[in-house]
Amino acid sequence: MILPEADARALGWPILFSAAWITLTVHSDLQSVGLTAAVSAALAEAQISCNVVAGVHHDHLFVPVARGEEAVAVLKRLMASASE
């Protein structure tokens, strides 16, 4: 389950992973190939773990909350290099 920590606490559920939620604003098809691989490779190179949830119109990334800002910076560099 992905839900706010306050909701998990209210339900008495354990919190297994505190994450920063990053939504990719790139429109991607659920059958497209390569977007998840490119994003996960860039984050892996920076040693940032990532859980991906592919949505119909946007993909959502969940990274360790302490590394959220760093992950956004990595993704911005990836986006800049892709547009060159």
C-alpha positions as CSV (number, residue, x, y, z in Angstrom):
1,M,0.0,0.0,0.0
2,I,1.2,3.5,-0.7
3,L,-0.4,6.0,1.6
4,P,0.5,8.9,3.8
5,E,2.4,7.9,6.9
6,A,-0.2,9.6,9.1
7,D,-2.9,7.3,7.6
8,A,-0.8,4.2,8.2
9,R,-0.2,5.2,11.8
10,A,-3.9,5.9,12.3
11,L,-4.6,2.4,11.0
12,G,-1.9,0.9,13.2
13,W,0.0,-0.3,10.2
14,P,3.8,-0.5,10.2
15,I,5.7,1.9,8.0
16,L,8.2,-0.1,6.0
17,F,9.6,2.7,3.8
18,S,9.4,6.5,4.1
19,A,9.5,7.9,0.6
20,A,9.6,11.2,-1.3
21,W,7.0,11.0,-4.1
22,I,8.2,12.3,-7.4
23,T,5.7,12.4,-10.3
24,L,7.2,12.4,-13.8
25,T,5.4,15.0,-15.9
26,V,6.4,13.2,-19.1
27,H,3.3,11.6,-20.7
28,S,4.2,7.9,-21.2
29,D,2.3,5.0,-22.6
30,L,2.1,2.0,-20.4
31,Q,3.5,-0.1,-23.2
32,S,6.4,2.2,-24.0
33,V,10.0,0.9,-23.6
34,G,12.9,2.6,-22.1
35,L,11.6,5.4,-19.8
36,T,11.7,3.4,-16.6
37,A,15.1,1.9,-17.6
38,A,16.6,5.4,-18.2
39,V,15.2,6.8,-15.0
40,S,16.2,3.9,-12.8
41,A,19.7,3.7,-14.4
42,A,20.3,7.4,-13.7
43,L,19.2,7.0,-10.1
44,A,21.1,3.8,-9.6
45,E,24.3,5.5,-10.8
46,A,23.7,8.1,-8.0
47,Q,23.1,5.1,-5.6
48,I,19.5,6.2,-5.0
49,S,17.0,3.4,-4.6
50,C,13.7,3.8,-6.4
51,N,10.3,2.2,-6.6
52,V,8.4,3.0,-9.7
53,V,4.6,2.9,-10.2
54,A,3.6,3.4,-13.8
55,G,0.4,5.2,-14.3
56,V,-1.8,5.8,-17.3
57,H,-0.7,9.4,-17.8
58,H,2.3,9.8,-15.4
59,D,4.8,7.6,-13.7
60,H,5.5,8.0,-10.0
61,L,8.8,7.4,-8.3
62,F,9.3,6.7,-4.6
63,V,12.8,7.3,-3.3
64,P,14.1,7.5,0.2
65,V,12.8,10.7,1.7
66,A,16.3,11.9,2.7
67,R,17.4,11.7,-0.9
68,G,14.3,13.2,-2.6
69,E,15.9,16.6,-3.5
70,E,19.0,14.8,-4.8
71,A,16.8,12.5,-6.9
72,V,15.1,15.4,-8.5
73,A,18.4,17.0,-9.4
74,V,19.5,13.7,-11.0
75,L,16.3,13.6,-13.0
76,K,16.7,17.2,-14.1
77,R,20.2,16.4,-15.4
78,L,18.8,13.3,-17.3
79,M,16.1,15.5,-18.8
80,A,18.7,18.1,-19.9
81,S,21.0,15.5,-21.5
82,A,18.0,13.9,-23.3
83,S,17.1,17.3,-24.9
84,E,20.7,17.9,-26.3
